[in-house]
Amino acid sequence: MTPPSQTLPAAARNREALGMRQTEAPFVLGHVRLLYRILRHLAWSLRHGYGRGVGHSIQALGCFGAAAWRETQASSLRKACNLCGWTGSRFYPAVGPGYFEREALCPRCHSNPRYRTLAAMLHAQTDFFDPRRMAIEVAPFRSFQLYCLRVKDGVGYVSFDLHRFAMERGDITAMRFADNSCDYFLCFHVLEHLADDRKALAEIHRVLRPGGYGWFQVPIDDQIPETVEYGAPRRFETGHVRRYSRPDFVRRLTQAGFTVAPLSPGQQFTPEELARFGLSGEMIYQAQKPPPGHGRAEATRPQPRADGADGGEPGAAQLRKQPAGEV
């Protein structure tokens, strides 16, 4: 890949951008915010007559209390967050429309398994965190955005979305970024919310440099042969407009001009690592834009720099494949 283009927005090179000014919540405040989320979902479920949501919220309150109590009793710290460095006895529950996880959230930075896994996989498989590599993320998760800005020293990363937590406002189906302007594009659980996901994929292909990589993840239903289009957002599926089948999602990426390589966290990390860092086994789809001189990209993986100096932090913040005893 060539050095990052100077045509990219100044926010990508400015450590004083919005995300850089955010700070991680104090530990106790993090607990309060998690509890507030659960109570807010309980109130929403009661107001809309969503019985499943009420049940999930009550379960989440029980899990929250158990996790908080164990933190005062635990003699060993068995869990760790690779984004903020928190250690504790267990992760905290996550609840929302259509989902409930008993152990998912870091009580300090509120990271979830999806983004802890994304950071770990990017460290293990790519040079994403090298400041010389330009990365764009749509719909950023706040703790992951802070982590990227910190590890990349505020250089070579920009996020955008329609909400205020992103560094810039923007529409993925009509991005203002120049053609061939980034090395990596992160699009996690966004396409299922878009009426025209194919237009978004075409835009991502446009802004990636030849040889660049898009990393994608969407909800996949292995029980259906073809993608189901809802026609309108479903309230109890957090605004999803479709449910993807695995073959069809890969086909859509291929039709957009990418060569697709599925990446499995379960093959990259040991069961002990997955459990300790609260990582997800959900498949990540790496899609490469054809490099110069190739009609279609080969299904290869980007490699970290030979000296290992990819801008990462030591220890838990830079989780890589290694014997479980060294984690």
C-alpha positions in Angstrom: 0.0 0.0 0.0 1.1 3.6 -0.7 1.5 6.2 2.0 -1.8 7.8 3.2 -3.2 10.5 0.8 -3.1 14.1 1.9 -6.5 14.6 0.3 -8.2 13.1 3.4 -10.0 15.3 5.9 -8.0 17.2 8.4 -9.9 15.5 11.3 -8.1 12.3 10.4 -4.7 13.9 11.1 -5.8 16.0 14.1 -5.5 14.6 17.5 -7.8 17.3 18.8 -10.7 15.9 16.8 -13.9 15.2 18.7 -13.1 11.6 19.6 -9.7 12.5 21.0 -11.3 14.9 23.5 -13.6 12.3 24.9 -12.4 10.5 28.0 -13.3 7.1 29.4 -15.9 7.2 32.2 -14.7 6.8 35.8 -15.2 3.3 37.0 -18.2 4.0 39.3 -19.8 6.2 36.7 -19.5 3.4 34.2 -21.5 1.1 36.5 -24.2 3.8 36.9 -24.5 4.2 33.1 -24.8 0.5 32.6 -27.6 0.3 35.2 -29.3 3.2 33.5 -29.3 1.5 30.2 -31.0 -1.6 31.7 -33.6 0.5 33.5 -34.3 2.6 30.3 -34.9 -0.6 28.3 -37.2 -1.9 31.0 -39.2 1.3 30.9 -39.3 1.2 27.1 -40.5 -2.4 27.0 -43.2 -1.7 29.6 -44.4 1.3 27.6 -44.6 -0.7 24.4 -46.0 -3.9 25.9 -42.8 -5.8 24.9 -43.0 -8.8 27.2 -39.8 -10.3 26.0 -37.9 -7.1 26.6 -39.3 -6.9 30.2 -38.1 -10.4 30.9 -34.7 -9.6 29.4 -34.4 -6.4 31.5 -35.2 -8.3 34.7 -32.6 -10.9 33.9 -30.1 -8.2 33.1 -30.7 -6.5 36.5 -30.0 -9.9 38.2 -26.8 -10.4 36.2 -25.7 -6.8 36.9 -26.2 -7.3 40.7 -24.3 -10.7 40.6 -21.4 -9.2 38.6 -21.2 -6.2 41.0 -21.2 -8.4 44.1 -18.6 -10.8 42.6 -16.3 -7.8 42.1 -16.2 -7.2 45.8 -15.6 -10.9 46.6 -13.4 -12.2 43.8 -9.9 -13.1 44.8 -8.7 -13.5 41.2 -9.2 -11.3 38.1 -10.3 -13.7 35.4 -11.6 -11.2 32.8 -9.9 -8.3 31.0 -10.8 -5.7 28.4 -8.3 -5.2 25.7 -9.5 -1.7 24.9 -9.2 0.0 28.3 -7.2 -2.5 30.4 -10.0 -3.2 32.9 -9.7 -6.5 34.8 -12.4 -8.1 36.9 -14.3 -11.3 37.7 -16.9 -11.0 34.9 -18.3 -8.8 32.2 -21.6 -7.1 32.7 -25.0 -7.8 30.9 -26.2 -6.1 27.7 -29.9 -5.7 26.9 -31.8 -4.0 24.1 -34.6 -4.6 21.6 -34.3 -8.2 20.5 -31.2 -9.2 22.4 -29.9 -10.1 25.8 -26.3 -11.2 26.8 -25.5 -12.2 30.3 -21.8 -11.2 30.1 -20.9 -8.8 27.4 -20.0 -5.2 28.5 -16.8 -3.8 30.1 -18.0 -1.8 33.1 -15.3 0.9 32.5 -15.4 1.7 28.8 -18.6 -0.2 27.9 -16.9 -2.1 25.1 -18.8 -5.2 23.8 -17.5 -8.5 22.5 -17.9 -7.3 18.9 -15.4 -4.4 19.2 -13.0 -6.1 21.5 -12.8 -8.9 18.9 -12.4 -6.3 16.1 -9.4 -4.7 17.8 -7.8 -8.0 18.6 -8.3 -9.3 15.0 -6.9 -6.1 13.5 -3.8 -6.3 15.6 -3.3 -10.0 14.8 -4.0 -9.8 11.0 -3.2 -6.3 9.7 -1.1 -3.2 10.0 -4.3 -1.2 10.6 -2.9 0.6 13.6 0.2 1.9 11.8 -0.4 5.6 11.6 0.7 5.6 8.0 -2.4 3.6 7.1 -5.5 5.6 6.6 -8.7 4.1 8.1 -12.3 5.1 7.8 -15.0 3.8 10.1 -18.7 4.3 9.7 -21.0 4.3 12.8 -18.1 4.1 15.4 -18.5 2.5 18.8 -17.2 5.1 21.2 -14.7 3.1 23.2 -13.3 1.6 20.0 -13.0 5.0 18.4 -11.1 6.3 21.5 -8.8 3.2 21.3 -8.0 3.8 17.6 -7.2 7.5 18.2 -5.0 6.6 21.1 -3.1 3.8 19.5 -2.7 5.5 16.1 -1.7 8.7 18.0 -4.6 10.7 16.4 -3.3 10.0 12.9 -4.7 8.0 10.1 -8.2 7.4 11.4 -11.5 9.2 10.8 -15.1 8.2 11.7 -18.4 9.4 10.4 -22.1 8.8 10.9 -25.4 10.5 11.3 -25.1 10.7 15.1 -23.0 13.0 17.3 -20.5 10.5 18.6 -18.7 10.3 15.2 -15.9 12.7 14.3 -17.8 13.8 11.2 -21.4 13.7 10.0 -21.9 11.8 6.8 -24.0 9.4 4.7 -22.4 6.1 3.7 -24.4 6.0 0.5 -22.9 9.4 -0.5 -19.5 9.8 1.1 -17.5 13.0 0.6 -14.2 11.1 0.7 -12.0 11.2 -2.4 -11.7 8.1 -4.7 -8.9 5.7 -3.7 -8.3 7.6 -0.4 -8.1 4.9 2.4 -6.4 1.7 3.2 -9.0 0.2 5.5 -12.8 0.7 5.8 -14.7 -0.6 8.8 -18.4 -1.3 8.4 -19.8 -3.3 11.4 -23.5 -3.9 11.7 -24.5 -1.0 9.5 -25.6 -2.6 6.2 -28.7 -4.3 7.7 -30.1 -0.8 8.5 -29.8 0.6 5.0 -32.5 0.6 2.4 -29.8 0.4 -0.4 -26.9 -1.6 0.9 -25.5 -2.2 -2.6 -25.1 1.6 -3.1 -23.2 1.7 0.2 -20.9 -1.2 -0.9 -20.2 0.7 -4.2 -19.2 3.8 -2.2 -16.9 1.8 0.0 -15.3 0.2 -3.1 -14.8 3.7 -4.5 -13.0 5.2 -1.5 -10.7 2.3 -0.9 -7.3 2.3 -2.5 -6.5 -0.5 -4.9 -5.4 -3.4 -2.7 -7.2 -1.9 0.3 -9.5 -3.8 2.7 -13.0 -3.4 3.9 -13.9 -5.3 7.1 -17.6 -6.1 7.4 -20.0 -7.8 9.8 -23.7 -8.1 9.7 -26.3 -10.4 11.4 -26.3 -13.7 9.6 -29.1 -16.3 9.7 -27.8 -19.7 8.6 -31.3 -21.1 8.6 -32.4 -19.2 5.5 -31.2 -19.8 1.9 -31.7 -16.2 0.7 -31.7 -12.8 2.3 -35.2 -11.7 3.6 -36.1 -8.1 2.9 -38.5 -6.6 5.5 -39.5 -3.6 3.5 -39.4 -1.4 6.6 -37.4 -1.2 9.8 -38.4 -3.7 12.5 -38.9 -2.1 15.9 -37.9 -5.1 17.9 -34.8 -5.8 15.8 -33.1 -2.4 16.4 -34.2 -1.0 13.1 -33.1 -3.8 10.8 -34.6 -3.8 7.3 -33.3 -7.2 6.2 -32.0 -10.5 7.5 -29.0 -11.8 5.5 -28.3 -15.3 4.5 -24.6 -16.2 4.5 -24.2 -17.1 0.8 -26.1 -14.0 -0.3 -24.1 -11.6 1.8 -20.8 -13.0 0.3 -22.4 -12.7 -3.1 -23.3 -9.0 -2.5 -19.7 -8.2 -1.6 -18.4 -10.1 -4.6 -20.8 -8.3 -6.9 -19.6 -5.0 -5.6 -16.1 -5.8 -6.9 -14.4 -7.3 -3.8 -12.7 -10.6 -3.2 -14.0 -12.0 0.1 -12.1 -13.9 2.8 -14.0 -14.9 6.0 -12.0 -14.5 9.2 -12.8 -16.6 12.2 -11.8 -15.4 15.7 -12.2 -18.9 16.9 -9.3 -20.0 14.6 -7.1 -17.0 15.5 -7.4 -17.2 19.3 -7.5 -20.0 21.9 -10.7 -20.8 23.9 -8.9 -19.4 26.9 -8.2 -16.1 25.2 -11.8 -15.9 23.8 -13.1 -16.3 27.4 -10.7 -14.1 29.2 -11.1 -11.1 26.9 -14.8 -11.7 26.2 -14.3 -12.0 22.5 -17.0 -13.0 20.0 -16.8 -16.0 17.7 -18.9 -14.2 15.0 -17.3 -14.3 11.5 -15.7 -11.2 10.1 -15.7 -10.7 6.3 -12.6 -9.2 4.8 -13.2 -7.8 1.3 -10.3 -6.6 -0.8 -10.4 -4.2 -3.6 -8.3 -5.5 -6.5 -4.7 -4.3 -6.4 -3.2 -2.6 -9.4 -2.8 -4.9 -12.4 -5.4 -7.4 -11.1 -8.8 -8.0 -12.5 -9.9 -9.4 -9.2 -8.1 -9.4 -5.8 -6.6 -12.5 -4.5 -8.1 -13.7 -1.2 -5.0 -12.8 0.8 -4.7 -11.3 4.3 -2.8 -8.1 5.0 0.2 -8.8 7.2 1.5 -6.9 10.2 4.9 -5.1 9.8 7.8 -7.5 10.1 9.1 -5.7 13.2 5.8 -6.0 14.9 5.7 -2.2 15.3 2.1 -1.6 14.2 1.4 1.1 16.7 -0.2 -1.3 19.2 0.1 -1.3 23.0 1.7 -4.1 24.9 -0.2 -6.7 27.0 -3.9 -7.0 26.9 -4.3 -4.0 24.6 -2.4 -5.9 21.8 -4.0 -9.4 21.9 -2.3 -11.7 19.4 -2.2 -15.4 18.8 -0.1 -16.9 21.6 -0.1 -19.7 24.2 -2.9 -19.3 26.7 -0.5 -19.1 29.6 1.1 -15.9 28.1 -2.1 -13.9 27.9 
